[in-house]
Amino acid sequence: MLNIVFLGLVSFFTDLSTEMVYPLIPLYLTSTFGATPAIVGMIEGVAESLASLIKVFSGYISDRFQKKKAIAFSGYASGLIYKLALLMAGSWFGILVARVIDRFGKGIRTAPRDVLVSESADKSAMGQSFGIHKALDMAGSALGILATYFMLRGAQGSIDYSRIFLVSIIPALLGLSMFFFIKEKNEPRQMDAREPFWSNIRQVDGQLKLYLLAVFLFTLGNSSNSFLLLKAKATGFDDVNVVLLYFIYNFIASALSIPLGKLSDKVGRKKLLVAGYFVFALCYLGFGFSRSQRQLVGVFALYGAYTAMVAGVERAFVVEASPPALKGTMLGLHATITGIALLPASVIAGFLWSQFGATAPFVFGATMAALAAFLLLLFMKGRPQPAPST
């Protein structure tokens, strides 16, 4: 359990650093470089998708060479390069390059980190373990956003973006220091040097394949959170209070991650995942049709509940449904599918916003979430049975 806490602290400090910056990116793009919602969507989509292919290979390499800690460290270290790239950016294209660097690092670290969490967890409390990690992760996000909020309040109308980017480097360094306390289980696997990447795909449980299909459909409607921030701004929130809304979302997600993770251990992953997708659909309808600031505050809070219902639980499901020797590969494949779908998702959202107004992308997202939820409700079994390892 101590290992899980230190892994959570890595994510806590890293996300504190990241979220000091992330909610400012759409504001920075639109106010400093005159970017349109379509350009914001393109930047987020391209950044996610260009980095997504590395995720499955990162997981595969973790499985093959059992160097999970070193690979995860290298991915987290890219966060420092990301901040420096933001400081040097002179146009929206420079921000695109910085976002690619950031997402590339996330692609490297996600699968090996999640394998480290799963190997440190009690098998009967996998949901709780991922819930603990996600709670610390989201708590760091919330604290980073709160720090940015107070810095913006103190700016009195003149936002010094470079100063905030520079300060965000400090918690990133603290996150990297947590790796000194993390222990790794080394269980080398004998693999044929010529073993093809997909040679063991037939071992993968059909339930996991079904879930990955549902994830792809769901993600096509799950555009970048940048659009949520733009929606808040369009509803009348100023830049400072937009950041506070994002804090509410992260705070709720952090507070609910552990109890909902424990609940999934008791009632099964399916119930939480299906319910989470339906809650997401309600959230997006709320984002699409909210006309008052009070309504939007409630929707952001509900969006935090959705994140707590799904984010840790889906990782626990993937681990349990995967052959033991392919846990990293399948976690990476899950992340890759999500990343690939985010490019058309964000581009579609930007196009719909520009052509049909701010409501359209959220209605589309709600529809895709409901479709994915019904797919799981009708065809997904309660508890997957992982295939045997070779």
C-alpha positions as CSV (number, residue, x, y, z in Angstrom):
1,M,0.0,0.0,0.0
2,L,2.9,2.4,0.7
3,N,4.1,1.9,-2.8
4,I,0.7,3.0,-4.1
5,V,0.8,6.1,-1.9
6,F,4.2,7.1,-3.3
7,L,3.0,6.5,-6.9
8,G,0.0,8.6,-6.0
9,L,2.4,11.4,-4.7
10,V,4.2,11.3,-8.0
11,S,0.9,12.0,-9.7
12,F,-0.1,14.5,-7.0
13,F,2.9,16.8,-7.6
14,T,3.0,16.2,-11.3
15,D,-0.7,17.1,-11.7
16,L,-0.3,20.0,-9.4
17,S,2.3,21.3,-11.8
18,T,0.2,20.4,-14.9
19,E,-3.1,21.8,-13.7
20,M,-1.4,25.1,-12.8
21,V,-1.0,25.4,-16.6
22,Y,-3.7,23.3,-18.4
23,P,-6.8,25.5,-17.7
24,L,-4.9,28.5,-18.9
25,I,-4.0,27.0,-22.3
26,P,-7.3,27.7,-24.0
27,L,-7.4,31.2,-22.4
28,Y,-3.8,31.8,-23.4
29,L,-4.5,30.7,-27.0
30,T,-7.6,32.8,-27.5
31,S,-6.5,36.0,-25.6
32,T,-2.7,36.1,-26.6
33,F,-2.7,34.4,-30.0
34,G,-6.2,35.0,-31.2
35,A,-6.9,31.3,-31.7
36,T,-10.5,30.2,-32.6
37,P,-12.3,27.2,-30.9
38,A,-11.5,25.2,-34.0
39,I,-7.8,25.8,-33.6
40,V,-8.0,24.9,-29.8
41,G,-9.7,21.7,-30.8
42,M,-7.1,20.9,-33.4
43,I,-4.2,21.5,-31.1
44,E,-5.7,19.3,-28.4
45,G,-6.7,16.5,-30.9
46,V,-3.3,16.5,-32.7
47,A,-1.4,16.5,-29.4
48,E,-3.3,13.6,-28.0
49,S,-3.2,11.5,-31.2
50,L,0.4,12.0,-32.2
51,A,1.4,10.9,-28.7
52,S,-1.2,8.1,-28.4
53,L,0.7,5.5,-30.5
54,I,3.6,5.5,-28.0
55,K,1.2,4.3,-25.2
56,V,0.8,0.7,-26.3
57,F,4.5,0.3,-27.1
58,S,5.4,1.7,-23.7
59,G,3.2,-0.9,-22.1
60,Y,4.6,-3.6,-24.3
61,I,8.2,-2.6,-23.4
62,S,7.2,-2.6,-19.8
63,D,5.9,-6.2,-20.0
64,R,8.9,-7.4,-22.0
65,F,11.8,-5.8,-20.1
66,Q,10.3,-5.2,-16.7
67,K,11.7,-1.7,-16.4
68,K,8.5,-0.1,-15.4
69,K,9.9,2.4,-12.9
70,A,12.6,3.7,-15.3
71,I,10.1,4.1,-18.2
72,A,7.5,5.9,-16.0
73,F,10.3,8.2,-14.7
74,S,11.3,9.2,-18.2
75,G,7.6,10.0,-19.1
76,Y,7.2,12.2,-16.0
77,A,10.5,14.0,-16.7
78,S,9.1,15.2,-20.0
79,G,6.8,17.5,-18.0
80,L,9.8,19.8,-17.4
81,I,10.5,20.1,-21.1
82,Y,6.8,20.9,-21.6
83,K,7.0,23.9,-19.3
84,L,10.1,25.2,-21.0
85,A,8.5,24.8,-24.4
86,L,5.5,26.9,-23.2
87,L,7.8,29.6,-22.0
88,M,9.5,29.8,-25.4
89,A,6.3,29.6,-27.5
90,G,5.7,32.6,-29.7
91,S,2.6,31.4,-31.5
92,W,-0.2,28.9,-31.3
93,F,2.1,26.5,-33.2
94,G,4.6,26.7,-30.4
95,I,1.8,25.8,-28.0
96,L,1.0,22.8,-30.2
97,V,4.6,21.6,-30.0
98,A,4.5,22.0,-26.2
99,R,1.3,20.1,-25.9
100,V,2.7,17.2,-28.0
101,I,5.7,17.0,-25.7
102,D,3.4,16.9,-22.7
103,R,1.1,14.2,-24.2
104,F,4.1,12.2,-25.4
105,G,5.4,12.0,-21.9
106,K,2.0,11.0,-20.6
107,G,1.9,8.3,-23.3
108,I,5.2,6.9,-22.0
109,R,4.4,6.9,-18.3
110,T,0.7,5.8,-18.1
111,A,0.9,2.1,-18.7
112,P,4.0,1.3,-16.7
113,R,2.7,3.4,-13.8
114,D,-0.6,1.6,-13.8
115,V,1.2,-1.8,-13.8
116,L,3.2,-0.6,-10.8
117,V,-0.1,0.2,-9.1
118,S,-1.7,-3.1,-9.9
119,E,1.4,-5.1,-8.8
120,S,1.3,-3.2,-5.5
121,A,-2.4,-3.8,-4.9
122,D,-4.3,-6.5,-3.1
123,K,-6.2,-8.4,-5.8
124,S,-9.4,-8.2,-3.7
125,A,-9.1,-4.4,-3.5
126,M,-7.9,-3.4,-7.0
127,G,-10.6,-0.8,-7.4
128,Q,-9.7,0.8,-4.0
129,S,-6.0,0.8,-4.9
130,F,-6.6,2.6,-8.2
131,G,-9.1,4.8,-6.4
132,I,-6.3,5.9,-3.9
133,H,-4.0,6.7,-6.8
134,K,-6.7,8.6,-8.6
135,A,-7.7,10.5,-5.5
136,L,-4.1,11.8,-5.0
137,D,-3.9,12.5,-8.7
138,M,-7.0,14.6,-8.7
139,A,-6.1,16.2,-5.4
140,G,-2.9,17.5,-7.0
141,S,-4.9,18.8,-9.9
142,A,-7.3,20.6,-7.6
143,L,-4.5,22.2,-5.6
144,G,-2.7,23.3,-8.8
145,I,-5.9,24.9,-10.1
146,L,-6.5,26.6,-6.7
147,A,-2.9,28.0,-6.8
148,T,-3.5,29.3,-10.3
149,Y,-6.8,30.8,-9.2
150,F,-5.2,32.9,-6.4
151,M,-2.3,33.9,-8.7
152,L,-4.9,35.1,-11.2
153,R,-6.8,37.0,-8.5
154,G,-3.7,38.7,-7.4
155,A,-2.8,39.7,-11.0
156,Q,-5.7,42.3,-11.0
157,G,-6.6,41.9,-14.7
158,S,-3.1,41.5,-16.1
159,I,-2.2,37.8,-16.3
160,D,1.5,37.0,-16.3
161,Y,1.4,33.6,-18.0
162,S,5.1,33.1,-18.1
163,R,5.4,33.5,-14.4
164,I,2.8,30.8,-13.8
165,F,4.5,28.5,-16.2
166,L,7.8,29.0,-14.4
167,V,6.4,28.4,-10.9
168,S,4.8,25.2,-12.1
169,I,8.2,23.6,-12.6
170,I,8.8,23.4,-8.8
171,P,6.1,20.7,-8.1
172,A,7.1,18.8,-11.2
173,L,10.6,18.4,-9.6
174,L,9.0,17.3,-6.3
175,G,7.0,14.6,-8.2
176,L,10.2,13.2,-9.8
177,S,11.8,13.0,-6.4
178,M,9.1,10.6,-5.2
179,F,10.6,7.9,-7.5
180,F,13.4,7.4,-4.9
181,F,10.9,5.7,-2.6
182,I,9.1,3.5,-5.1
183,K,9.9,-0.2,-5.2
184,E,9.5,-2.3,-8.3
185,K,8.7,-6.0,-8.6
186,N,10.9,-7.5,-11.2
187,E,9.4,-10.6,-12.7
188,P,11.3,-11.2,-15.9
189,R,9.3,-13.1,-18.6
190,Q,10.9,-15.4,-21.1
191,M,9.9,-14.2,-24.5
192,D,11.0,-15.2,-28.0
193,A,13.2,-12.5,-29.4
194,R,11.1,-12.6,-32.6
195,E,7.7,-12.7,-30.9
196,P,5.4,-10.5,-32.9
197,F,3.7,-7.6,-31.1
198,W,0.2,-9.0,-31.6
199,S,1.1,-12.7,-31.3
200,N,-0.9,-13.0,-28.1
201,I,-4.0,-11.0,-29.1
202,R,-6.1,-14.2,-29.2
203,Q,-5.5,-14.6,-25.4
204,V,-7.3,-11.3,-24.7
205,D,-10.8,-11.8,-23.1
206,G,-13.7,-11.0,-25.3
207,Q,-15.1,-8.8,-22.6
208,L,-12.0,-6.6,-22.8
209,K,-12.3,-6.4,-26.5
210,L,-15.9,-5.3,-26.1
211,Y,-14.9,-2.7,-23.6
212,L,-12.2,-1.3,-25.8
213,L,-14.8,-0.9,-28.6
214,A,-17.1,1.0,-26.2
215,V,-14.2,3.2,-25.1
216,F,-13.5,4.2,-28.7
217,L,-17.2,5.1,-29.4
218,F,-17.4,7.0,-26.1
219,T,-14.2,8.9,-26.7
220,L,-15.4,10.1,-30.1
221,G,-17.8,12.3,-28.2
222,N,-15.5,13.1,-25.3
223,S,-13.7,16.1,-26.6
224,S,-11.0,18.0,-24.8
225,N,-11.8,19.7,-21.5
226,S,-10.7,22.9,-23.1
227,F,-14.2,23.1,-24.6
228,L,-15.7,23.0,-21.2
229,L,-13.6,26.0,-20.2
230,L,-14.6,27.8,-23.3
231,K,-18.3,27.1,-22.6
232,A,-17.9,28.5,-19.1
233,K,-16.3,31.6,-20.6
234,A,-19.1,31.9,-23.1
235,T,-21.7,31.7,-20.3
236,G,-20.2,34.8,-18.6
237,F,-17.4,33.5,-16.3
238,D,-14.2,35.6,-16.5
239,D,-10.8,33.9,-16.8
240,V,-10.3,33.8,-13.1
241,N,-13.6,32.1,-12.3
242,V,-13.3,29.7,-15.1
243,V,-10.2,28.3,-13.3
244,L,-12.3,28.1,-10.1
245,L,-14.9,26.0,-11.9
246,Y,-12.2,23.6,-13.0
247,F,-11.1,23.3,-9.3
248,I,-14.6,22.3,-8.3
249,Y,-14.5,19.5,-10.9
250,N,-11.1,18.2,-9.7
251,F,-12.0,18.5,-6.0
252,I,-15.2,16.4,-6.4
253,A,-13.3,13.8,-8.4
254,S,-10.6,13.5,-5.8
255,A,-13.1,13.2,-2.9
256,L,-15.2,10.5,-4.6
257,S,-12.4,8.3,-6.2
258,I,-11.7,6.1,-3.2
259,P,-15.3,5.4,-2.1
260,L,-16.4,4.7,-5.6
261,G,-13.3,2.5,-6.2
262,K,-14.2,0.5,-3.1
263,L,-17.8,0.3,-4.3
264,S,-16.6,-1.2,-7.6
265,D,-14.8,-3.9,-5.6
266,K,-18.1,-4.9,-4.1
267,V,-20.6,-4.5,-6.9
268,G,-18.4,-5.1,-9.9
269,R,-16.8,-2.8,-12.5
270,K,-19.7,-3.0,-15.0
271,K,-22.2,-1.2,-12.8
272,L,-19.9,1.7,-12.2
273,L,-18.7,2.0,-15.8
274,V,-22.2,1.9,-17.3
275,A,-23.5,4.4,-14.7
276,G,-20.5,6.6,-15.3
277,Y,-21.1,6.8,-19.0
278,F,-24.8,7.7,-18.4
279,V,-23.7,10.4,-15.9
280,F,-21.3,11.7,-18.6
281,A,-24.2,11.9,-21.1
282,L,-26.2,14.0,-18.5
283,C,-23.1,16.2,-17.9
284,Y,-22.7,17.0,-21.6
285,L,-26.4,17.7,-22.0
286,G,-26.0,20.0,-19.1
287,F,-23.0,21.8,-20.6
288,G,-24.9,22.1,-23.9
289,F,-28.1,23.6,-22.5
290,S,-27.0,25.4,-19.4
291,R,-27.7,29.1,-19.7
292,S,-26.9,30.3,-16.2
293,Q,-23.7,30.3,-14.2
294,R,-25.4,28.5,-11.3
295,Q,-26.4,25.7,-13.5
296,L,-22.9,25.4,-14.9
297,V,-21.4,25.1,-11.4
298,G,-23.6,22.1,-10.8
299,V,-22.7,20.5,-14.1
300,F,-19.0,20.8,-13.3
301,A,-19.6,19.1,-9.9
302,L,-21.4,16.3,-11.6
303,Y,-18.6,16.0,-14.1
304,G,-16.2,15.4,-11.2
305,A,-18.5,12.5,-10.0
306,Y,-18.4,11.0,-13.5
307,T,-14.5,11.0,-13.4
308,A,-14.4,9.3,-10.0
309,M,-16.9,6.6,-11.3
310,V,-14.8,5.8,-14.4
311,A,-11.1,6.8,-14.3
312,G,-9.8,4.4,-11.7
313,V,-12.4,1.7,-12.2
314,E,-11.7,1.3,-15.9
315,R,-8.0,0.7,-15.2
316,A,-8.9,-2.0,-12.6
317,F,-11.1,-3.6,-15.2
318,V,-8.4,-3.7,-17.8
319,V,-5.9,-5.2,-15.4
320,E,-8.3,-7.9,-14.3
321,A,-9.4,-8.8,-17.8
322,S,-5.8,-9.0,-19.2
323,P,-3.5,-12.0,-19.3
324,P,-0.9,-11.4,-16.5
325,A,2.0,-11.1,-18.9
326,L,0.1,-8.5,-21.0
327,K,-1.1,-6.1,-18.4
328,G,1.1,-3.3,-19.5
329,T,0.4,-3.9,-23.1
330,M,-3.4,-3.9,-22.6
331,L,-3.3,-0.8,-20.4
332,G,-1.2,0.9,-23.1
333,L,-3.6,-0.3,-25.8
334,H,-6.5,1.2,-23.8
335,A,-4.7,4.5,-23.6
336,T,-3.8,4.4,-27.3
337,I,-7.4,3.8,-28.4
338,T,-8.5,6.7,-26.2
339,G,-5.7,8.9,-27.7
340,I,-6.5,8.0,-31.3
341,A,-10.2,8.8,-30.8
342,L,-9.4,12.1,-29.3
343,L,-8.2,13.6,-32.5
344,P,-11.4,13.2,-34.4
345,A,-13.3,14.0,-31.2
346,S,-11.7,17.4,-30.7
347,V,-11.8,18.2,-34.4
348,I,-15.5,17.3,-34.6
349,A,-16.2,19.3,-31.5
350,G,-14.4,22.4,-32.9
351,F,-16.2,22.0,-36.2
352,L,-19.7,21.6,-34.6
353,W,-19.1,24.6,-32.3
354,S,-18.0,26.8,-35.2
355,Q,-20.8,25.7,-37.6
356,F,-23.8,25.1,-35.3
357,G,-23.0,26.8,-32.0
358,A,-21.8,25.8,-28.5
359,T,-24.6,23.4,-27.9
360,A,-23.9,21.0,-30.8
361,P,-20.6,19.3,-29.7
362,F,-22.1,18.6,-26.3
363,V,-25.2,17.0,-27.7
364,F,-23.0,14.8,-29.9
365,G,-20.9,13.8,-26.9
366,A,-23.9,12.9,-24.9
367,T,-25.2,10.7,-27.7
368,M,-22.0,8.8,-28.1
369,A,-21.7,8.3,-24.3
370,A,-25.2,6.9,-24.2
371,L,-24.5,4.6,-27.1
372,A,-21.4,3.2,-25.4
373,A,-23.3,2.8,-22.1
374,F,-26.0,0.8,-23.8
375,L,-23.4,-1.4,-25.5
376,L,-21.9,-2.3,-22.2
377,L,-25.3,-2.7,-20.5
378,L,-26.5,-5.2,-23.1
379,F,-23.4,-7.2,-23.8
380,M,-20.9,-6.9,-21.0
381,K,-20.8,-9.5,-18.3
382,G,-20.5,-8.6,-14.6
383,R,-16.9,-9.8,-13.9
384,P,-14.3,-10.6,-16.6
385,Q,-12.3,-13.8,-16.4
386,P,-8.7,-13.0,-17.4
387,A,-7.1,-15.4,-19.9
388,P,-4.2,-17.5,-18.8
389,S,-0.7,-16.3,-19.4
390,T,1.7,-18.2,-21.6
